[in-house]
């Protein structure tokens, strides 16, 4: 057959077209299979990276190892290999005002997020002879919320001279007559924070809503004691029933007792408070101190020192700072503060013959700024340290002790500072003696208190003490006493009079130190000190945020 005849012959055209179409179809099928395989492989990588990020976020300290184990289990990495795997820890800021790509800061502390990236060559089944395998990869960011429950601790109240009972009687508005055994029982009784608030909600006739609704209410001290009684048993239950006083007493904003943080949005009756427990004594003492911010108590104490004829103590308790609870649940930076305190002491002494038997008045003012405790760092619980750990930065309240006079109104007005000046110690017709003295103790930098997992589990209390604290406040005050004597026409050497006044007043130092210690111990405080407790550490389950 000639070439012309072959070109004109139309037989077998369909067979040729089918053969060509079949080759194209096979090629398209190959491309489709490879595309579908790569798509499925990308999804598998993304799912594995998501799981690796969430697993690593559960323990950022082991993030690299945990992420690598997840990728090995998924069959994407051979054992002991990290090829293509990148793990970065940092801090994620859940701020809607930030662009999404700027919410994660690699390497920032405290760590609350882990970013995992993985890349590998994709698998081609039919296209391998014609092209190189494309790189497929995925990135996932998982974040968690570490929180610590902590508070300013309350010490066991002292019963010296019945000061604790008398103070609580005045502060709670009910008659308090507790024994040492009662105080010990209250201090050792632990109650779940949410259970207590639920019982308090019933006292306030709140049965639906969230715990925030209760925190925004004001409750009487009697209602608080009754709620504590509802969640305790035995002798503690009986003591609290007595303190409940039929639901009467002074009022306190519940949110100043407990700040639940994110737990506050939970519905009433939604379960336990995830390790946040309180002692019944702490709640009662906090309710007494945080009442209405205008509370003043005057106590006439029995002097037991020669020449000391009378000793009167007036205590004023200020309003606690806003946004702070006695106990709080929160992230790094969460803060609790105590209320400010002022103490006015008036000691009456009997002068000797040199002082013409004149009475000597020694008025003393003590101004104590609020103490502050702030979460510095949190480590989430692990299998080895099941309670986690935390570091709390504490600043004890600044003390200012001086000779001075203040009216009841000035003592209660915490918005204005006290301005003590020279005071009259003796004021009779021919003899006038005045004095001035001041001691101030400040803690400029924070005291760091570290709580290990074992200490948190044991309910340990740690104390931050002012490093500049003097051994004896009153003795230091009297040692700085500047005395001025005006004797008129009396023929008495000034040095003799000055020495007599100083010799009469100086021995009061140790006694008044004990008086201060007794009053502050009754309130669960220490001069120049702040007690802190960490009740527990909780970390929310890691969640993918990008």
HELIX and SHEET records of a PDB file:
HELIX    1   1 UNK A    3  UNK A    8  1                                   6    
HELIX    2   2 UNK A   13  UNK A   57  1                                  45    
HELIX    3   3 UNK A   60  UNK A   62  5                                   3    
HELIX    4   4 UNK A   63  UNK A   73  1                                  11    
HELIX    5   5 UNK A  100  UNK A  102  5                                   3    
HELIX    6   6 UNK A  160  UNK A  162  5                                   3    
HELIX    7   7 UNK A  163  UNK A  172  1                                  10    
HELIX    8   8 UNK A  180  UNK A  188  1                                   9    
HELIX    9   9 UNK A  193  UNK A  203  1                                  11    
HELIX   10  10 UNK A  211  UNK A  215  1                                   5    
HELIX   11  11 UNK A  221  UNK A  230  1                                  10    
HELIX   12  12 UNK A  234  UNK A  244  1                                  11    
HELIX   13  13 UNK A  245  UNK A  247  5                                   3    
HELIX   14  14 UNK A  254  UNK A  256  5                                   3    
HELIX   15  15 UNK A  261  UNK A  265  5                                   5    
HELIX   16  16 UNK A  280  UNK A  289  1                                  10    
HELIX   17  17 UNK A  353  UNK A  355  5                                   3    
HELIX   18  18 UNK A  408  UNK A  412  1                                   5    
HELIX   19  19 UNK A  453  UNK A  457  1                                   5    
HELIX   20  20 UNK A  473  UNK A  479  1                                   7    
HELIX   21  21 UNK A  494  UNK A  506  1                                  13    
HELIX   22  22 UNK A  508  UNK A  522  1                                  15    
SHEET    1   A 5 UNK A 104  UNK A 106  0                                        
SHEET    2   A 5 UNK A  85  UNK A  92 -1                                        
SHEET    3   A 5 UNK A 113  UNK A 121 -1                                        
SHEET    4   A 5 UNK A 135  UNK A 143 -1                                        
SHEET    5   A 5 UNK A 543  UNK A 544 -1                                        
SHEET    1   B 5 UNK A 258  UNK A 259  0                                        
SHEET    2   B 5 UNK A 327  UNK A 330  1                                        
SHEET    3   B 5 UNK A 146  UNK A 152 -1                                        
SHEET    4   B 5 UNK A 529  UNK A 539 -1                                        
SHEET    5   B 5 UNK A 461  UNK A 465 -1                                        
SHEET    1   C 2 UNK A 190  UNK A 192  0                                        
SHEET    2   C 2 UNK A 277  UNK A 279 -1                                        
SHEET    1   D 2 UNK A 218  UNK A 220  0                                        
SHEET    2   D 2 UNK A 251  UNK A 253 -1                                        
SHEET    1   E 6 UNK A 295  UNK A 301  0                                        
SHEET    2   E 6 UNK A 308  UNK A 317 -1                                        
SHEET    3   E 6 UNK A 341  UNK A 350 -1                                        
SHEET    4   E 6 UNK A 359  UNK A 368 -1                                        
SHEET    5   E 6 UNK A 399  UNK A 403 -1                                        
SHEET    6   E 6 UNK A 438  UNK A 441 -1                                        
SHEET    1   F 4 UNK A 335  UNK A 337  0                                        
SHEET    2   F 4 UNK A 372  UNK A 379 -1                                        
SHEET    3   F 4 UNK A 389  UNK A 395 -1                                        
SHEET    4   F 4 UNK A 447  UNK A 451 -1                                        
SHEET    1   G 3 UNK A 423  UNK A 427  0                                        
SHEET    2   G 3 UNK A 432  UNK A 436 -1                                        
SHEET    3   G 3 UNK A 482  UNK A 486 -1                                        
END                                                                             
